[in-house]
Amino acid sequence: MHLGGELLTIGGLFLIAYVLGRLGKLIGLPAIPIYMVVGLIASPHTPWIGLSVESHTIELIATFGLILLLFNLGLEFDQEEFYGNAGKLLVSGGTYVAINMAVGFAFGFSLGWGTREALVIAGMTATSSSAIVTKLLIELRRLANDETPMILGVTVIEDVFIAIYLAIVSVVLSGDTNIWGVIGKLGLAFGFLIVMFSLARWGGKQVSKIFATRDDELFTVLFFGLAVMFGGIGDLLGVTDAIGAFVIGLLCGATRYRDRIEQLALPMRDVFAAFFFVNFGLGLDISTFGEVLWPVLGAIGMTVVLNAVAGQLVARMNGFSAQQGINTAVILVNRGEFALILATLSAAAGLEERITAFAGLYVLIMAVLGPILATNSDRIGRLVLRPGRVRKLRGRERAAAEAAAARKAERDRRFAEEFALVEAAGRDERENGAPETTADAEPETVSTGTSSVEIPAERPERPARARDPEY
């Protein structure tokens, strides 16, 4: 078997991915859309570029990428945070997911592609990309922000939702119309999740014994083998290989070797996930984008608006300001790998062909738009919140001016009353004659109700002096 040509092509693709990735870093783009574009360049549907790589060439490696994506998602799941603040997280994260999921399902249903397709589209538009969210928080240096724990808490709830949602979707996409068959598959899926969550919660010490080796090579072989094996178990049980990988990642994250596994698994995830995204790009056809352009633009507008509303609502529920609500919304608006996973599942189930093009174009645009919005969240806040602050300031200035005018009018009225009383007192004295006074008479005081005005006593007349005869 000679694979020199295939290896040369794949190696060249990843060198192109490296160059485009470096350019993307300069403008703050994540790797996901870069890899998809590379796959699109090499797609058989894009013959005018000169490359033509069939998807089956890297399909198995791409499956490893999907498994490791979900394995790391389970590995990074913060169980202590979840169980320690379950009530608060469920309210905040549940509100965010419920708003996006409900409106997303209505939107998907309005496209007229079918009920199962609407369920898939709702999942695509309802959940954020944990990888992009975490990466942006680090790159934008916002880990110390007050709202960051809330954002990470929402992603934790989204991870739980993804596990449950994939279990439901896998049963729905199976096409089984027997009600008892559907109930049985759902029961099996949820039973599998409950068992694995319970092991992760209480069996961490026992599972840690399996990983008791200092050899990094054997250690890596062990956790990679477990991830692939449980992916196969999940697929055989009808809950998808993604769920199997997620729950074994959850269990490995409960051991005392979590940090060591994460350190070794992260580079493997990045490499194999690149194959997954490139492989998805290979299945895209630019000529089909026109058919889904308006649905995608509608989904993008809906996603941005819903995240703005949900971000403000969740921020208010946790006592944060409007600006922190904007920071939350623009970080969580990012969409990525989960939408592509759902598109892959729908394609395997034979659903509406346009879903693949929809997911591809939607993720391409959102993976570019999301980081741009997150980077400019402060500017967005000034642009959105400044008019309201100006209106408040002008209202306060107007109220202050009206109050000052009222105080001045009141002072003028009192002064006029006092002046009128003084004038009246002087007129009475002139009409009735001056009262008898002595040389040491005290000045008369007139009370006006608000203040007293002193009226000096009239001086006694001086006696006339005799004129000198010489004058």
Summary of the structure (lengths in Angstrom):
residues: 471
radius of gyration: 38.3
end to end distance: 152.6
largest distance: 156.4
contacts: 1521
relative contact order: 0.12
helix: 77%
strand: 2%
